[in-house]
Amino acid sequence: MRTPRNQRYVADIQPAPLPDGSLLAAVDLGSNSFHLIIARVEHDEMRPVEALSEKVQLGAGVVDDKLSEDAIQRGLDCLSRFAQLLGSVEPERVRVVGTNALRQAHNRRDFTVPAREILGTRVDVIYGSEEARLVYLGVAHTLADDARARLVVDIGGGSTEFIIGERFEPRRLESLQMGCVTFTRDCFPDGKITEGNYKRAYNMARLEVSHIAGRFNRKHWEECVGSSGTLNAIDALVTAAGWSSGGITRKALAKLEKKLLKFKQFEDINLPGLSDNRRNVIVAGVAITCALFDILDIQEMRTSKGALREGVIYDLMGRLSHEDVRERTVNALAQRYSVDEGTANIVERRCRLFYDATRAAWKLDKQDWELLHWTARTHEIGTAISHKHFNRHSAYLLRNADLPGFSQEEQELMAVLAQGQRGKADSSLQEAIAQARHTHLHYLLAILRLAGRFKYVEALEELPDFNVEAEEASIALAFPEGWMDSHPLTVSELEQEQAQLGKLGLELRFA
């Protein structure tokens, strides 16, 4: 069946609205704690059904940018317990996100691969800006829907996110490399509390926050909201002590700071409202909070129970029912780099033809189509830099741009596909991809490369219907009689493609 020339495919099929009662789940693999939330969809809102949290301190196990075996085992043991609850949720309705500790760890796959086996779904390691966006989404759903500009701050175990937004739309996003676990490790050796150790943590935080002060200080927002366990713990401490009637003030912070410095060791800290899980990280958390209050001129901060995990749930609701933010991101990227929409449509349409013909033999799924769809829409963005080697420029932009909604792996896979769309099928492209994904990547590269071989022909004339058949290690194209004789250039390109796909372990036949 011929596809209309102007038809676009949006991530396989338009999703149907999620029926009330649907269960969704999010797992937040934080640098300090792992969190699980299972929620039920009710009237386009989410109602929590189950919530679990365990202190894993993955960030404390990152040494020289590598996760220690002990940290990996702590994390996997925790996920084994989470998996029991997740059994009640369909795998496609579960999203697992990793944050700063996994972003930093060069050996993250030593954790993410077995984690995927345990949970039955992939682990998305997300960039700091994407973490900030999801945090804001989780917080915004707990606040009044007004037009006031707000600053949202989330102090995690390894990073701190800053977001300025209005209603449900973030306007500015930033993630800084400072967190209560890493600062505890680096500034308070052996759990000792001294004025010198505290001052070091405070000054380190001041230096980090000073880099964003011009864009996040008080003149840019009307209210400040704190998210995360650290800021909620500080709120609980100052309220329990009677220093605040709710929320965090700079005056209350100063009193808490003074009180904490009277203790000599973390294990000595005994304050009403402080949980055992927070005892070892609260001093560093207060130092970071005092620094950002001072640099950004925050006078008062209220706190929210909304956080990353709630943001993941709301984002998942959008993906499954009405709006996938990744679609909006790809469309904006194409507009920013003046993509030729006609050419993008052609490549996307050809990708769809090859995907439909090979999906059974090559065991392709919806996520594979999504990657092809997004890459086809953006495969020529590199021409905005230079037409020569545009595939390399496209790959660079896809790999390094801030792309809301996308995980690190998704961006990396799109970059590899964009770079491999033409030229030599270099095995070095695959170095950043997990070994388990290599065969799958070969298939997607073959589809994109073949789609690209027809884009200039189809821009001039309508391609005839042709047959495509695939087996595990081969793909065969059958054209109408006489068509190849009148298109010698395309035949020459397909002959070149035979050699390149051969390097990927695929035989290309055509007649």
C-alpha positions in Angstrom: 0.0 0.0 0.0 1.4 3.4 -1.0 1.8 6.0 1.8 0.6 9.5 1.0 3.5 11.8 0.2 2.7 14.2 3.0 1.9 11.7 5.7 4.0 11.7 8.9 4.2 8.9 11.4 4.1 10.1 15.0 5.7 7.5 17.3 3.9 4.4 15.8 0.3 5.3 16.5 -1.5 8.1 18.3 -1.9 6.9 21.9 -5.4 6.4 23.3 -6.3 8.3 26.5 -5.3 6.3 29.7 -8.5 5.0 31.2 -9.2 5.8 34.8 -7.8 3.3 37.2 -4.6 2.7 35.1 -1.5 2.0 37.2 1.8 3.8 36.5 5.1 3.5 38.3 8.3 5.5 38.6 11.6 4.6 40.1 14.1 7.3 41.0 17.6 6.0 41.3 19.0 9.0 43.3 22.5 9.5 44.6 21.3 9.3 48.2 18.1 7.3 48.1 16.1 5.1 45.7 12.4 5.9 45.5 9.5 4.0 44.1 6.0 5.3 43.5 3.0 3.5 42.1 0.1 5.7 41.2 -3.4 5.3 39.8 -4.7 7.6 37.1 -7.9 9.4 38.1 -9.4 12.2 36.0 -6.1 13.0 34.4 -4.4 13.3 37.8 -2.3 10.7 39.6 -3.2 9.3 43.0 -0.3 7.5 44.8 -1.1 3.9 45.7 2.3 2.7 47.0 5.5 4.4 47.8 8.9 3.0 49.0 12.2 4.7 49.7 15.5 3.2 50.7 18.8 4.9 51.6 21.3 3.4 49.1 23.9 6.2 48.9 25.0 5.2 45.4 26.8 8.6 45.2 29.0 7.6 48.1 30.2 4.6 46.1 31.5 6.7 43.1 35.3 6.8 43.3 37.4 8.1 40.4 34.2 8.2 38.3 33.5 4.5 38.9 30.8 2.8 41.0 32.2 0.5 43.6 31.1 -3.2 43.6 29.6 -2.6 47.1 27.5 0.4 45.8 26.3 -1.6 42.8 25.3 -4.5 45.0 23.4 -2.2 47.5 21.5 -0.7 44.6 20.6 -4.1 43.0 19.5 -5.5 46.3 17.2 -2.5 46.8 15.7 -3.0 43.2 15.1 -6.7 43.9 12.8 -5.6 46.8 11.2 -2.9 44.6 10.5 -5.5 41.9 8.0 -7.3 44.0 5.7 -4.3 44.0 6.3 -3.5 40.3 4.9 -6.8 39.3 1.4 -5.3 39.5 2.3 -2.7 36.8 2.6 -3.4 33.0 6.3 -3.0 32.0 5.5 -0.2 29.4 3.9 1.8 32.2 7.0 1.8 34.3 9.8 4.3 33.9 13.1 4.1 35.8 15.5 7.1 35.8 19.0 7.4 37.1 20.5 10.7 38.2 23.9 12.2 39.1 25.7 9.1 40.5 24.9 7.2 37.3 25.6 10.2 35.1 29.1 10.3 36.6 30.0 6.6 36.7 31.9 5.4 33.6 30.9 1.9 34.5 27.2 2.6 34.9 26.3 -0.3 32.7 27.6 -2.7 35.4 24.6 -1.5 37.3 22.0 -0.6 34.6 22.2 -3.9 32.7 21.4 -6.2 35.7 19.0 -3.5 36.9 17.0 -3.9 33.7 16.9 -7.7 34.1 15.6 -7.3 37.7 12.9 -4.7 36.9 11.9 -5.8 33.4 12.3 -2.4 31.9 15.2 -0.2 30.8 17.0 2.3 33.1 17.1 5.8 31.6 20.1 7.8 32.9 19.0 11.4 32.4 21.0 14.6 32.1 20.9 17.3 34.8 18.7 19.6 32.7 16.2 16.8 32.2 16.2 16.0 35.9 15.4 19.6 36.6 12.5 19.6 34.1 11.0 16.5 35.7 11.5 17.9 39.2 9.6 21.1 38.2 6.8 19.0 36.7 6.4 17.1 39.9 6.4 20.2 42.1 4.2 22.3 39.8 1.3 19.8 40.2 1.4 20.4 43.9 1.1 24.2 43.7 -1.6 26.6 42.8 -2.1 27.1 39.0 -1.3 30.8 39.0 0.9 32.9 36.7 3.5 33.8 39.4 7.2 33.1 38.4 8.7 30.6 40.9 12.1 29.3 41.7 12.2 25.6 42.5 15.3 24.1 44.1 16.0 20.4 44.6 19.1 19.4 46.6 19.9 15.8 45.9 22.7 13.5 46.9 25.0 14.4 44.1 23.5 17.4 42.3 21.2 20.4 42.9 18.6 21.5 40.4 17.4 25.0 39.9 14.3 25.8 37.8 12.4 29.0 37.2 9.0 28.5 35.8 5.4 29.6 35.5 2.5 27.2 36.0 3.6 23.9 34.4 6.2 25.4 32.1 9.9 25.6 33.1 11.6 28.6 31.7 15.2 28.2 32.9 16.9 25.0 34.0 20.2 24.4 35.7 21.9 21.5 37.4 25.0 22.0 39.6 27.5 19.4 40.8 26.8 19.7 44.5 24.8 17.4 46.7 24.5 16.3 50.3 26.1 12.9 49.8 29.1 14.1 47.8 29.7 17.1 50.1 29.5 14.9 53.1 32.1 12.6 51.6 34.4 15.4 50.5 34.1 17.8 53.4 33.4 15.8 56.5 36.0 12.9 56.7 35.1 10.3 59.3 31.8 12.1 60.1 33.6 14.8 62.0 31.8 18.1 62.5 34.1 21.2 62.8 33.7 24.8 61.9 36.4 24.3 59.4 34.7 21.4 57.7 31.4 23.2 57.6 33.0 26.4 56.2 34.6 24.4 53.5 31.3 22.9 52.4 29.6 26.3 52.6 32.3 28.0 50.5 32.2 25.2 47.9 28.5 25.6 47.5 28.8 29.4 47.3 31.3 29.1 44.5 29.0 26.7 42.6 25.9 28.8 43.0 27.7 32.0 42.1 28.0 30.7 38.5 24.2 30.9 38.1 23.4 33.9 40.3 22.8 36.3 37.5 20.1 34.2 35.9 18.4 32.8 39.1 18.6 35.6 41.7 15.5 37.2 43.3 14.6 39.6 40.6 13.7 36.7 38.3 11.0 35.1 40.5 8.3 35.9 43.0 8.3 32.8 45.3 10.7 30.1 46.1 9.8 26.4 46.6 12.1 23.6 47.9 11.8 20.0 46.8 13.6 16.9 47.9 14.3 15.0 51.2 17.0 17.5 52.3 14.9 20.6 52.1 11.8 18.9 53.5 14.0 17.6 56.4 15.3 21.1 57.1 11.7 22.4 57.0 10.7 19.8 59.5 13.6 20.6 61.8 13.1 24.3 62.0 9.3 23.9 62.5 9.8 21.3 65.3 12.2 23.7 67.0 9.7 26.5 66.8 12.0 28.7 64.7 9.4 28.7 61.8 5.7 28.3 61.6 6.2 26.5 58.2 8.8 26.9 55.5 12.5 27.8 55.7 13.7 31.3 56.5 17.3 32.5 56.6 16.9 33.3 60.3 15.7 29.8 61.1 18.6 28.4 59.0 21.1 30.3 61.1 19.7 28.8 64.3 19.9 25.3 62.9 23.4 25.9 61.6 24.5 27.0 65.1 22.8 24.0 66.7 24.4 21.5 64.4 27.9 22.9 65.0 27.6 22.0 68.7 27.8 18.3 67.8 31.2 16.7 67.2 30.2 13.7 65.1 27.3 12.8 62.8 26.3 10.0 65.1 25.9 12.5 68.0 23.2 14.5 66.2 19.9 14.3 68.1 17.3 16.7 67.0 13.5 16.4 67.1 12.2 15.6 63.6 15.4 14.3 62.2 15.2 10.7 60.8 18.1 8.3 61.1 18.4 8.3 57.3 19.2 12.0 57.3 21.6 12.2 60.2 24.8 11.6 58.1 23.9 14.1 55.4 22.0 16.9 57.1 25.0 19.1 58.0 26.2 19.2 54.3 22.6 19.8 53.3 22.3 22.8 55.6 25.6 24.2 54.4 24.4 24.0 50.7 21.1 25.6 51.7 22.7 28.5 53.5 24.9 29.2 50.6 22.2 29.3 48.0 20.0 31.4 50.3 22.8 33.9 50.5 23.9 34.0 46.9 20.4 34.0 45.4 19.0 36.4 48.1 16.3 34.0 49.2 14.5 35.2 52.3 11.9 32.5 52.6 11.3 29.1 51.0 8.3 26.9 51.3 8.6 23.2 50.6 6.7 20.8 48.4 6.2 17.0 48.6 6.4 16.9 44.8 9.7 15.7 43.4 11.4 13.9 40.6 9.4 10.7 40.9 6.1 12.5 40.7 7.4 14.4 37.7 8.3 11.1 36.0 4.7 9.9 36.6 3.2 13.0 35.0 5.6 12.8 32.1 4.8 9.2 31.6 1.1 10.1 31.6 1.8 12.5 28.8 3.8 10.0 26.8 1.1 7.3 27.1 -2.0 9.5 26.5 -1.8 12.9 25.0 1.6 14.6 24.6 5.1 13.2 24.4 7.4 16.1 25.2 10.0 14.4 23.0 7.8 15.1 19.9 7.7 18.8 20.8 11.5 18.8 21.3 12.2 17.2 17.9 9.9 19.6 16.1 11.6 22.6 17.8 15.0 21.2 16.9 14.0 20.8 13.3 12.7 24.4 13.2 15.8 25.8 14.9 18.1 24.3 12.3 15.8 25.0 9.3 15.4 21.3 8.4 13.9 20.7 4.9 10.6 19.2 6.0 10.0 17.6 2.6 13.2 15.6 2.8 12.6 14.7 6.4 9.2 13.4 5.4 10.7 11.3 2.6 13.3 9.7 4.9 10.7 9.1 7.6 8.3 7.5 5.1 11.0 5.2 3.7 12.1 4.3 7.3 8.6 3.3 8.0 8.4 1.1 5.0 11.6 -0.8 5.9 10.6 -0.9 9.6 7.2 -2.5 8.8 8.8 -5.0 6.5 11.6 -6.1 8.9 10.0 -5.7 12.4 9.0 -9.4 12.7 12.3 -10.9 11.4 14.5 -8.4 13.3 12.3 -8.4 16.4 11.9 -4.6 16.4 9.6 -2.8 18.8 7.9 0.5 19.3 11.0 2.0 20.9 13.0 1.1 17.8 10.5 2.9 15.6 10.6 6.0 17.9 14.4 6.2 17.5 14.0 5.9 13.7 11.2 8.4 13.7 13.1 11.1 15.7 16.4 10.5 13.8 14.7 10.8 10.4 13.1 14.1 11.4 16.5 15.5 12.5 19.0 13.6 10.4 20.0 16.7 8.4 20.2 19.3 11.2 24.0 19.3 10.7 23.6 21.0 7.3 23.1 24.2 9.4 26.8 24.0 10.2 28.1 22.5 6.9 26.8 20.3 4.2 30.2 18.5 4.1 30.1 15.7 6.7 26.7 16.9 7.7 26.1 13.6 9.3 28.9 14.2 11.8 27.5 17.6 12.6 24.0 16.2 13.1 25.5 13.6 15.5 27.3 16.2 17.5 24.2 18.3 17.9 22.0 15.4 18.9 24.6 14.2 21.4 25.2 17.5 23.0 22.1 19.6 22.8 19.7 19.9 25.7 16.7 17.8 24.5 13.8 17.8 27.0 12.3 14.4 27.5 15.2 12.4 26.2 17.5 10.2 28.2 21.3 10.0 27.7 21.0 6.7 26.0 18.3 7.9 23.6 20.4 10.9 22.6 23.5 8.7 22.2 21.6 6.2 20.0 20.1 9.0 17.9 23.6 10.5 17.5 25.1 7.1 16.4 22.3 6.6 13.9 22.7 10.2 12.5 26.4 9.7 12.1 26.1 6.3 10.6 23.4 7.3 8.0 26.1 7.6 5.3 29.7 6.9 4.6 31.6 4.0 6.1 29.7 1.8 8.6 32.5 2.2 11.1 32.4 -0.1 14.1 33.8 2.7 16.3 30.3 4.2 16.2 29.2 1.5 18.5 31.7 2.0 21.3 29.4 4.0 23.5 26.5 1.5 23.1 25.9 -1.5 25.4 27.0 -4.8 23.8 23.5 -6.1 24.1 22.3 -3.3 21.8 24.8 -3.8 19.0 22.8 -6.2 16.8 19.7 -4.0 17.3 21.7 -1.0 16.3 22.9 -2.7 13.1 19.3 -3.2 12.1 18.3 0.4 12.7 21.4 1.7 10.9 20.5 -0.5 7.9 17.0 0.9 7.8 18.2 4.6 8.0 20.9 4.1 5.5 18.6 2.4 3.0 16.0 5.1 3.5 18.6 7.7 2.7 19.5 6.1 -0.6 16.1 6.9 -2.0 15.6 10.5 -0.6 17.0 12.3 -3.7 15.2 10.0 -6.1 11.9 10.5 -4.4 12.3 14.2 -4.2 12.1 14.2 -8.1 9.7 11.4 -8.8 7.3 9.1 -6.9 8.9 5.8 -6.1 7.1 2.7 -7.3 5.9 0.1 -4.9 8.7 -2.4 -4.3 8.9 -5.5 -2.2 11.0 -5.8 0.9 11.7 -9.1 2.6 13.9 -9.7 5.7 15.5 -12.6 7.4 17.7 -12.5 10.5 20.9 -11.5 8.7 19.6 -10.3 5.3 17.3 -7.9 3.6 16.1 -8.2 -0.1 14.6 -5.5 -2.3 12.6 -6.4 -5.4 11.8 -3.5 -7.8 9.4 -3.4 -10.8 10.8 -4.7 -14.1 12.9 -2.1 -15.8 13.1 0.4 -12.9 16.7 -0.4 -12.1 17.8 0.0 -15.7 16.5 3.6 -15.7 18.1 4.4 -12.3 21.7 3.5 -12.6 22.9 6.0 -10.0 20.6 4.4 -7.3 21.8 1.0 -8.3 25.4 2.1 -7.9 24.6 3.4 -4.5 22.9 0.2 -3.5 25.9 -1.7 -4.6 28.1 0.4 -2.4 25.6 -0.2 0.4 26.0 -3.9 0.0 29.6 -3.6 1.2 28.8 -1.3 4.1 25.9 -3.4 5.4 28.1 -6.4 5.1 30.4 -4.9 7.7 27.3 -4.8 10.0 26.7 -8.5 9.4 23.8 -8.0 7.0 23.5 -9.2 3.4 21.7 -6.8 1.1 20.2 -8.3 -2.1 18.2 -6.4 -4.8 16.9 -7.1 -8.2 
